[in-house]
Amino acid sequence: MGLRDREASVLSGYLGQPLYYPEGDRVGSFWDVYEKPVPPEELGRRIEAIATQTHQDLLLIWSRPLDVPLESLTVTPLATFKSKLIDSECFYLYRAQSQPVNSKR
């Protein structure tokens, strides 16, 4: 799962795997210049819906620190990769796990 589409699509190409782009609510290996910004709350709902549908942990590849509310998921930072030359070429990796039904945050 990648956010922002433009930056995450580079990793999709490198890995040879499509990613789910929550901004466009689609799976692909390229970015769409016509996609409009989505409020963080809506992104959170889309990500939580994917976690519920797949019943799997999610790898979140973000191009900025995570700023999306994910109330039904436990999010663990995994790694940060910062570019020395271009600020937009930074990646933040997170693992998002569904919380057990009787768990409290």
C-alpha positions as CSV (number, residue, x, y, z in Angstrom):
1,M,0.0,0.0,0.0
2,G,1.6,3.3,-1.0
3,L,0.9,6.9,-0.3
4,R,1.6,9.4,-2.2
5,D,1.0,7.8,-5.5
6,R,3.8,9.5,-7.4
7,E,6.5,8.5,-5.0
8,A,5.2,5.0,-4.1
9,S,4.9,4.1,-7.8
10,V,8.7,4.1,-8.1
11,L,8.8,1.3,-5.5
12,S,6.1,-0.6,-7.3
13,G,8.2,-0.5,-10.5
14,Y,11.3,-1.5,-8.6
15,L,9.5,-4.4,-6.9
16,G,7.7,-5.5,-10.0
17,Q,4.4,-5.6,-8.0
18,P,1.3,-3.4,-8.1
19,L,0.4,-1.5,-5.0
20,Y,-2.9,-0.4,-3.5
21,Y,-3.1,3.4,-3.6
22,P,-5.5,4.7,-1.0
23,E,-5.7,8.2,-2.5
24,G,-7.1,6.8,-5.8
25,D,-8.7,3.8,-4.1
26,R,-7.1,1.5,-6.7
27,V,-4.4,-1.1,-7.3
28,G,-1.8,-0.3,-9.9
29,S,1.9,0.2,-10.7
30,F,1.7,3.8,-11.9
31,W,0.4,7.2,-10.6
32,D,-2.5,9.2,-11.9
33,V,-1.8,12.9,-12.2
34,Y,-5.6,13.6,-12.1
35,E,-6.2,12.1,-8.6
36,K,-7.4,14.7,-6.1
37,P,-6.1,14.9,-2.5
38,V,-8.2,12.9,0.0
39,P,-8.7,14.0,3.6
40,P,-6.7,11.9,6.2
41,E,-9.9,10.6,7.7
42,E,-11.1,9.2,4.4
43,L,-7.7,7.6,3.8
44,G,-7.9,6.0,7.2
45,R,-11.3,4.6,6.4
46,R,-10.0,3.1,3.1
47,I,-7.0,1.6,4.7
48,E,-9.0,0.1,7.6
49,A,-11.5,-1.4,5.0
50,I,-8.7,-3.1,3.2
51,A,-7.4,-4.6,6.4
52,T,-10.8,-5.8,7.3
53,Q,-11.4,-7.4,3.8
54,T,-8.0,-9.1,3.6
55,H,-7.5,-10.2,7.2
56,Q,-3.8,-9.6,6.7
57,D,-1.2,-7.3,8.1
58,L,-0.5,-4.4,5.8
59,L,2.8,-2.8,4.8
60,L,2.3,0.9,4.5
61,I,4.8,2.7,2.3
62,W,4.5,6.4,2.9
63,S,6.4,9.3,1.5
64,R,6.0,11.3,4.6
65,P,5.5,10.5,8.3
66,L,2.1,8.7,8.9
67,D,-0.6,11.3,9.6
68,V,-3.7,9.2,9.0
69,P,-5.9,8.2,11.8
70,L,-6.1,4.4,12.0
71,E,-8.2,3.6,15.1
72,S,-8.9,-0.1,14.4
73,L,-5.3,-0.9,13.5
74,T,-2.1,-1.2,15.5
75,V,0.7,0.6,13.6
76,T,4.3,-0.2,14.1
77,P,7.1,1.9,12.4
78,L,9.5,-0.4,10.6
79,A,12.1,1.8,8.8
80,T,12.7,5.2,7.4
81,F,14.7,5.9,4.3
82,K,15.7,9.5,3.7
83,S,17.2,10.9,0.5
84,K,20.2,13.1,0.8
85,L,19.3,15.0,-2.4
86,I,15.5,15.1,-2.9
87,D,13.1,15.7,0.0
88,S,10.2,13.9,-1.7
89,E,12.3,10.7,-2.1
90,C,11.9,9.7,1.6
91,F,10.0,6.6,2.6
92,Y,8.5,5.6,5.9
93,L,7.5,1.9,6.3
94,Y,4.9,0.8,8.8
95,R,3.2,-2.4,9.6
96,A,-0.5,-2.2,10.3
97,Q,-2.2,-5.0,12.1
98,S,-5.9,-5.5,12.9
99,Q,-6.6,-5.4,16.6
100,P,-8.4,-8.3,18.3
101,V,-12.1,-7.6,18.7
102,N,-11.9,-7.4,22.5
103,S,-8.7,-5.3,22.5
104,K,-8.7,-1.7,23.6
105,R,-6.3,1.0,22.4
